[in-house]
Amino acid sequence: MKQISWFRGMSGEIVVDFVKPKHFAGAIPVAAAFLILQLTAGFVGRPGRWGAACVALVIYVLLAGRHALALSQGREEPVGSTDLVRFAGNYLVLSLAWIVPVLVLGSFYVRKAVQVSPELFAGPTVLYRTGFMGLAGLFLVVVLSVVPFLCLLLVARFSGLRALFDRSGWRWLLLERTDDLVAFYAALFGGFVLFLGAYLLPLKLLALLSAKLLPGKAFIVASFLYFLPIAASARFVGRLSGSFVAGEQIYDVVADGGPFFTLRVVQAPSSVITTTVLAENKGLYEPKPDVNLLMARIAGLEGEALAMARKEAEEAAAQGDTPLRSACELAFLAKKAEEAAAALDHAADAINRGAQRGFDDLCATLFQAFHRQRSSLKLAPATLEFLGYVLMSRGKYVDAAWCYHAAAIASGDPLKAQKKLIQAAQAAEKAGLSKEAYFLYDFFIANYPDSTLLDYAREAHERLKPYAAQEKD
């Protein structure tokens, strides 16, 4: 049995998408902007060139951040300008923290290395003639190649500056996600190599052709063609970073001898888009039912019309062609008929199936519809984990905490249950919902008096007490 993460399964798709020619069109305006910056800087001198480089870096980070934030939050629509500006600002601050000392060390290294060996870059002898200075140079090359992307991953994962410089963030990145980090750099550098292999020759031919046809404009055309791959890479780097943050889900790949295979959730993340390949034919390609439309239609049924609708829904369920829709419909019909046990069984079936398909809005709507009876819903731990992510992203912090907590308890992991409660309380406090955060800390203190996190919870509980009272008033 082999374990893989969602990110490792997704990174290959992102590389394939990067190599597709269609993304050049979106990169054209960005490459044009880089070209204008370069031409403008040429009239100003060295300060202008540094300024143009900084502006180009900000543009690149904003483009990468647009895709990184959207994918890390499990959505395709663009993020808000405030989030983008914060992303770029955090990245620049974190980059300055390491690049200034590295540049100082690098300038010292170059001066010293040239003094030691004027033939520093002359062939294979560089491997032994430069000695420890060569090791220092190699270290600088590795740092400049690797660290900028580590910063991008951290900024995509943590929104606060304090978290970026905290040990826990780097521990998450370098220790908890080690295998995914290897896959990230393999996909990153492999994607660049594939991209250059596919387009370097055509770009070179275009540059030569422009030199023949437009000799006076050859430099401008060549510069534009040079900037085009750089501009196109921003989307690739952003999507790869966003999927890394979102893709903590761990799966067991289980061969069952059938025409499909099952990805069984072993460890679910705090933010993930669940992707499951079902091990059964029926319902595999069933479209997502419109739950709100079903609720509206069933709300107006009474008496014989309600009984007839249930009979038709049960017949459709027996055929098994649309199991998800049938489960949703039967859940609301049973609820309308005030048959609580049947309604909860069908609702749980629908939510479990919806979570397998990654239908976040359907699962959230069903869960909210049966919110008061949530403890009676027979939901799988993976479904509860998925619901926790969905509800957290919608600002339903108490419900999300309940799902995360229930999933951890069902999996026999009380420490994880405690951590999820604290995370949900922190998110609620950050969102300004002091009353909800206070309630979660209160629940934690009452249920985990021996926890190592108790002191932290008590401190936060006392801090929020006056704010929670104001919200209540």
Secondary structure, DSSP 8 states (H G I E B T S, - for coil): -EEEEHHHHHHHHHHHHHHSTTHHHHHHHHHHHHHHHHHHHHTT-HHHHHHHHHHHHHHHHHHHHHHHHHHHTT--S---HHHHHHHHHHHHHHHHHHHHHHHHHHHHHHHHHHHH-TTTTSGGGHHHHSHHHHHHHHHHHHHHHHHHHHHHHHHHH--SHHHHTSHHHHHIIIIITHHHHHHHHHHHHHHHHHHHHHHHHHHHHHHHHHHHH-GGGHHHHHHHHHHHHHHHHHHHHHHHHHHHHH---EEEEE--SSSS-EEEEEE--SS-------S-STTTT-----HHHHHHHHHT--HHHHHHHHHHHHHHHHHTSSHHHHHHHHHHHHHHTT-HHHHHHHHHHHHHHHHHHT-HHHHHHHHHHTGGGGGG----HHHHHHHHHHHHHTT-HHHHHHHHHHHHHHTT-HHHHHHHHHHHHHHHHHTT-HHHHHHHHHHHHHH-TT-TTHHHHHHHHHHHHHHHHHHH-
